[in-house]
Amino acid sequence: MWYRFKVTSFILILGTTHGAFRSRRSVNPEANMNISQIISYWGYPGEVHDVVTDDGYILGLYRIPYGKANNDNSAFITFSTIPKIAEKVKVFFALAPVFSIKYSNSPLIKMAYKWKSVIKAFVGNKAFLPNTSFKRFVGAKLCPLKIFGKICREVLFLMYGCDLENLNMSRVDVYMSHNPAGTSVQNMLHWSQLFNSSRLRAFDWGSPVLNWMHFNQTTSPFYNVTCMNVSTSTWNGARDVLADPQDINNLLSEITNHIYHKTISSYNHIDFLFGLDVYHQVYREIIDIIQGTL
């Protein structure tokens, strides 16, 4: 009996090993995962909620409360790696794109770079600078006060760059209630990995094994923007401390189908959202380009 057990075990192990070598590249790592594990595998935090339907069924609702990608980067990455999607886009508009951060003076990026181990240890996979009740309290209750108004304004300028002439001071309380907008810890760790690089690469999972699981190679791959054929228009601000003009110039040199670019000398990073003259400086031009390509 013991002999049969050993022979059977050997056959099972041999068969499993043989199958693993044959199908290593074709096995989907998500095949044996549940939904929570898949969410964690891709680096997102997840929430699970029990929902009771009207007819009495209890369902598990899985929610990802925030993402880890930046909009401009998502577009550059998608258009350069998935041609079928790029073919469906006529014009891509990039406003203050943060594609590389080699020359960035952002205190948020520097903090993530210097304290990445501390951030990971204390915050884990949760949100980085989420929109909390304390942040809303500071924005709604303290910033409208004369003694704090200037401080709130300076905090915004410290994070995004200075532009006194183009900021609506009566709305600083609203801006501070929602900015800096929260992101995931993994997104900040990703940017900390790119701190001294002029090129964008995928998130490094920290070990050759994990990188192989995600990318089929031991190191995280670089993204080649020169492969992107979508017509692209770009705008940037000369006072932007996140999307530094030198980083912008590096990006522009890689865009092969570049149809328009404008540098606005007085703009910081958030002027593209909140600037008093943003319609005339940017939005009107976007409308004109859209109408010209119809």
C-alpha positions as CSV (number, residue, x, y, z in Angstrom):
1,M,0.0,0.0,0.0
2,W,2.8,2.4,0.9
3,Y,4.6,1.6,-2.3
4,R,1.4,2.4,-4.4
5,F,1.1,5.7,-2.6
6,K,4.7,6.7,-3.4
7,V,4.3,5.7,-7.0
8,T,1.0,7.6,-7.3
9,S,2.5,10.7,-5.7
10,F,5.5,10.5,-8.1
11,I,3.2,10.3,-11.1
12,L,1.1,13.3,-9.9
13,I,4.2,15.4,-9.2
14,L,5.8,14.4,-12.5
15,G,2.6,15.2,-14.4
16,T,2.2,18.6,-12.7
17,T,5.8,19.5,-13.3
18,H,5.6,18.5,-16.9
19,G,2.4,20.5,-17.4
20,A,3.9,23.5,-15.7
21,F,6.9,23.5,-18.1
22,R,4.7,23.1,-21.1
23,S,2.2,25.7,-20.2
24,R,4.1,28.3,-18.1
25,R,3.5,31.1,-20.6
26,S,-0.1,30.2,-21.3
27,V,-1.4,30.0,-17.8
28,N,-3.3,33.0,-16.7
29,P,-2.2,33.9,-13.2
30,E,-5.7,35.1,-12.4
31,A,-7.2,31.6,-13.2
32,N,-7.3,30.4,-9.6
33,M,-7.9,33.8,-7.9
34,N,-11.1,35.1,-6.5
35,I,-12.1,38.7,-7.2
36,S,-10.4,40.2,-4.1
37,Q,-7.2,38.5,-5.1
38,I,-7.3,39.7,-8.6
39,I,-7.8,43.3,-7.4
40,S,-4.8,43.0,-5.1
41,Y,-2.8,41.3,-7.8
42,W,-3.0,44.4,-10.0
43,G,-2.1,46.7,-7.1
44,Y,-5.5,48.2,-6.3
45,P,-7.0,48.5,-2.9
46,G,-10.4,46.8,-2.7
47,E,-13.6,47.1,-0.8
48,V,-16.3,44.4,-0.3
49,H,-19.9,45.3,0.5
50,D,-22.8,42.9,1.1
51,V,-25.9,44.1,-0.8
52,V,-29.4,42.7,-0.2
53,T,-31.7,42.7,-3.2
54,D,-35.4,43.3,-3.1
55,D,-36.1,39.6,-3.4
56,G,-33.8,38.6,-0.5
57,Y,-30.6,37.6,-2.2
58,I,-27.3,38.7,-0.6
59,L,-24.7,39.7,-3.2
60,G,-21.1,40.6,-2.7
61,L,-20.2,43.9,-4.3
62,Y,-16.5,44.6,-5.0
63,R,-15.4,48.2,-5.4
64,I,-12.1,49.8,-6.3
65,P,-12.4,53.2,-4.6
66,Y,-9.6,54.9,-6.5
67,G,-7.2,54.1,-9.3
68,K,-3.4,54.3,-9.7
69,A,-3.0,55.7,-13.1
70,N,-2.8,59.3,-14.4
71,N,-5.0,60.2,-17.3
72,D,-2.3,61.6,-19.7
73,N,-0.1,58.6,-19.0
74,S,-2.9,56.2,-19.5
75,A,-3.5,57.7,-22.9
76,F,0.2,57.7,-23.9
77,I,0.6,54.1,-22.8
78,T,-2.6,52.8,-24.3
79,F,-2.1,54.5,-27.7
80,S,1.5,53.3,-28.0
81,T,0.8,49.7,-27.0
82,I,-2.7,49.0,-28.3
83,P,-3.0,50.2,-32.0
84,K,-6.6,49.1,-32.3
85,I,-7.6,51.7,-29.7
86,A,-5.3,54.3,-31.2
87,E,-7.1,53.9,-34.5
88,K,-10.4,55.0,-32.9
89,V,-9.0,58.3,-31.7
90,K,-8.8,61.3,-34.0
91,V,-7.0,63.8,-31.8
92,F,-5.5,63.5,-28.3
93,F,-5.3,66.7,-26.1
94,A,-2.7,66.6,-23.3
95,L,-2.9,69.4,-20.8
96,A,0.3,69.7,-18.6
97,P,1.1,66.0,-19.1
98,V,3.3,64.5,-16.4
99,F,5.1,61.8,-18.4
100,S,8.5,61.9,-16.7
101,I,9.7,63.7,-13.5
102,K,13.4,63.9,-13.8
103,Y,13.3,67.7,-13.4
104,S,10.2,68.0,-11.3
105,N,10.3,70.2,-8.2
106,S,7.0,68.9,-6.7
107,P,7.2,68.4,-2.9
108,L,4.7,65.5,-3.3
109,I,7.0,63.6,-5.6
110,K,10.1,64.4,-3.5
111,M,8.2,63.2,-0.4
112,A,7.2,59.9,-2.1
113,Y,10.8,59.4,-3.2
114,K,12.5,60.0,0.2
115,W,9.8,58.4,2.3
116,K,8.6,55.6,0.1
117,S,9.4,52.9,2.7
118,V,7.6,54.8,5.4
119,I,4.6,55.5,3.2
120,K,4.3,51.8,2.3
121,A,4.7,50.7,5.9
122,F,2.2,53.0,7.5
123,V,-0.4,53.4,4.7
124,G,-0.1,50.1,2.8
125,N,-2.4,49.9,-0.2
126,K,-4.7,52.6,1.0
127,A,-5.2,56.1,-0.4
128,F,-2.5,58.7,-0.5
129,L,-3.8,62.1,0.6
130,P,-7.5,61.0,0.4
131,N,-10.3,63.5,0.5
132,T,-11.0,63.3,4.2
133,S,-13.3,65.2,6.5
134,F,-10.3,67.0,7.9
135,K,-9.2,68.3,4.5
136,R,-12.8,69.5,3.8
137,F,-12.8,71.2,7.2
138,V,-9.5,73.0,6.4
139,G,-10.9,74.1,3.1
140,A,-14.4,75.1,4.1
141,K,-13.8,76.5,7.6
142,L,-10.2,77.7,7.8
143,C,-9.3,78.9,4.3
144,P,-12.1,81.5,4.2
145,L,-10.6,83.2,7.3
146,K,-8.4,86.1,6.5
147,I,-5.6,84.8,8.7
148,F,-5.5,81.4,6.9
149,G,-6.4,82.5,3.4
150,K,-2.8,83.4,2.4
151,I,-1.5,80.2,3.9
152,C,-3.9,78.1,1.9
153,R,-3.0,80.0,-1.3
154,E,0.7,79.4,-0.6
155,V,0.1,75.7,0.0
156,L,-1.5,75.4,-3.5
157,F,1.4,77.3,-5.1
158,L,3.9,75.1,-3.3
159,M,2.4,72.0,-4.7
160,Y,1.6,73.2,-8.2
161,G,3.6,76.3,-9.0
162,C,2.9,80.0,-8.5
163,D,0.5,82.2,-10.5
164,L,-0.9,85.0,-8.4
165,E,-2.7,86.8,-11.3
166,N,-4.7,83.8,-12.5
167,L,-6.1,82.5,-9.2
168,N,-9.7,83.3,-8.0
169,M,-9.0,84.0,-4.4
170,S,-12.7,83.8,-3.5
171,R,-12.6,80.1,-4.4
172,V,-9.4,79.0,-2.6
173,D,-11.6,77.3,0.1
174,V,-13.1,75.1,-2.6
175,Y,-9.8,74.3,-4.2
176,M,-8.2,73.4,-0.8
177,S,-11.2,71.2,0.0
178,H,-10.4,68.9,-3.0
179,N,-6.7,69.4,-3.6
180,P,-4.4,67.7,-3.7
181,A,-6.7,65.1,-5.1
182,G,-6.1,61.7,-3.5
183,T,-4.5,58.8,-5.4
184,S,-3.3,55.3,-4.5
185,V,-0.1,54.6,-2.6
186,Q,1.1,52.5,-5.5
187,N,0.8,55.4,-7.9
188,M,3.1,57.5,-5.6
189,L,5.5,54.6,-5.3
190,H,5.5,54.3,-9.1
191,W,6.4,58.0,-9.4
192,S,9.1,57.6,-6.8
193,Q,10.7,54.9,-9.0
194,L,10.8,57.3,-11.9
195,F,12.3,60.2,-9.9
196,N,15.7,60.4,-11.7
197,S,14.5,59.0,-15.1
198,S,13.6,60.9,-18.2
199,R,11.5,58.0,-19.5
200,L,8.3,56.3,-18.4
201,R,8.4,52.7,-17.4
202,A,5.9,50.3,-15.9
203,F,5.7,49.8,-12.1
204,D,8.6,47.8,-10.7
205,W,7.1,45.1,-8.5
206,G,10.3,44.8,-6.5
207,S,11.5,41.3,-7.6
208,P,12.3,39.5,-10.8
209,V,9.7,36.9,-10.0
210,L,6.9,39.4,-9.6
211,N,8.0,41.4,-12.6
212,W,7.9,38.2,-14.7
213,M,4.4,37.4,-13.5
214,H,3.2,40.8,-14.7
215,F,5.4,41.5,-17.7
216,N,7.0,38.2,-18.8
217,Q,10.4,39.7,-18.1
218,T,12.5,40.3,-15.0
219,T,12.5,44.1,-15.2
220,S,9.6,46.5,-15.7
221,P,9.4,47.6,-19.4
222,F,9.8,51.1,-20.8
223,Y,6.9,52.6,-22.8
224,N,7.9,53.7,-26.3
225,V,5.9,56.8,-27.1
226,T,7.4,57.0,-30.6
227,C,5.0,54.1,-31.5
228,M,2.0,56.3,-30.9
229,N,0.4,57.5,-34.2
230,V,-2.5,59.5,-32.8
231,S,-2.6,63.2,-33.7
232,T,-1.5,64.9,-30.5
233,S,-1.9,68.5,-29.2
234,T,-0.2,69.6,-26.0
235,W,-0.2,72.5,-23.6
236,N,2.0,73.2,-20.7
237,G,2.8,75.9,-18.1
238,A,6.3,77.5,-17.6
239,R,5.6,77.7,-13.9
240,D,4.5,74.1,-13.4
241,V,6.5,72.3,-10.8
242,L,4.9,68.9,-11.5
243,A,5.1,68.9,-15.3
244,D,8.5,70.7,-15.5
245,P,9.2,72.4,-18.9
246,Q,12.4,70.3,-19.4
247,D,10.4,67.1,-18.9
248,I,7.8,68.4,-21.3
249,N,10.5,69.0,-23.9
250,N,11.7,65.4,-23.5
251,L,8.2,64.1,-24.1
252,L,7.6,66.3,-27.1
253,S,10.8,65.0,-28.8
254,E,9.2,61.5,-28.7
255,I,5.8,62.3,-30.1
256,T,5.9,61.5,-33.8
257,N,2.5,62.9,-34.8
258,H,2.5,66.2,-33.0
259,I,0.1,68.8,-34.5
260,Y,0.1,71.6,-32.0
261,H,1.9,72.8,-28.8
262,K,1.6,75.8,-26.6
263,T,3.6,76.9,-23.6
264,I,1.9,79.5,-21.4
265,S,4.5,81.5,-19.6
266,S,2.4,82.3,-16.5
267,Y,0.6,78.9,-16.0
268,N,1.1,76.5,-13.2
269,H,-0.3,72.9,-13.0
270,I,-3.8,73.7,-11.8
271,D,-4.3,76.7,-14.1
272,F,-5.5,74.3,-16.7
273,L,-8.5,73.6,-14.4
274,F,-9.0,76.8,-12.4
275,G,-7.2,79.5,-14.3
276,L,-9.3,82.6,-14.8
277,D,-8.4,82.8,-18.5
278,V,-8.2,79.1,-19.2
279,Y,-11.0,79.3,-21.7
280,H,-9.2,81.8,-23.9
281,Q,-5.8,80.2,-23.4
282,V,-6.7,76.6,-23.8
283,Y,-10.3,75.5,-24.2
284,R,-11.1,77.8,-27.1
285,E,-8.1,76.4,-29.0
286,I,-9.3,72.8,-28.3
287,I,-12.7,73.6,-29.7
288,D,-11.1,75.1,-32.8
289,I,-8.9,72.0,-33.3
290,I,-11.9,69.7,-32.9
291,Q,-14.0,71.7,-35.4
292,G,-11.1,71.7,-37.8
293,T,-10.8,67.9,-37.7
294,L,-14.5,67.1,-38.2
